[in-house]
Amino acid sequence: MASQEIETLTAALSRLPGLGPRSARRAVLWLIKRRETALVQLLEALDAVREALVECRTCGNVDTTDPCGICADPRRDARSICVVEEVADLWALDRARLFTGRYHVLGGRLSALDGVRPEDLAIDSLLRRIGEGGIDEVLLAMNATLEGQTTAHYIAERLEGFPVRVTQLAHGLPVGGELDYLDEGTLAQAIRARRPVA
Ligand SMILES: [Zn+2]
């Protein structure tokens, strides 16, 4: 049996997405063998992120600066906003490198089951952003789930009357598909084939 400290580390790592107890133990052993190099690097990287982590007050992205790197990037098209459920979706879409505008993170999706109401999501701040003007297109990039699509319809309704083009991802997306799990090719195609919200 390993010491309490090593057990605690293994347990903490095994809670990471994609890691079970088995791979957590392997990771711990790997780190122990490289405690002067990889372990120190990991500690420093974790500490630096913990110190610097902030939520962008404009879009809700998580980064080490506020505004985040995307909002602060002058090469980004400020006239186009892509609305996503979670930060993970923003990162997934941005990896596809096809959308050149900026983002808005809702912080979830409407759900009667989980009691998530419009006021629980960053919808008012989205409407404020659009109300300030200078936005031509709002791309609703919700997950292709029932709740994701309900959320997209709700936002599309709230956007009626704003002088913006409201589009959504084309549904080459698999039904029930979550953006974060899709490969970049599928995502790129969905962005390319985006269409007006019916
Ligand atoms: Zn931002």
Residues whose N, C-alpha, C, O or C-beta is under 5 A from the ligand:
A	BS01	ZN	C56 T58 C59 G60 N61 P67 C68 C71
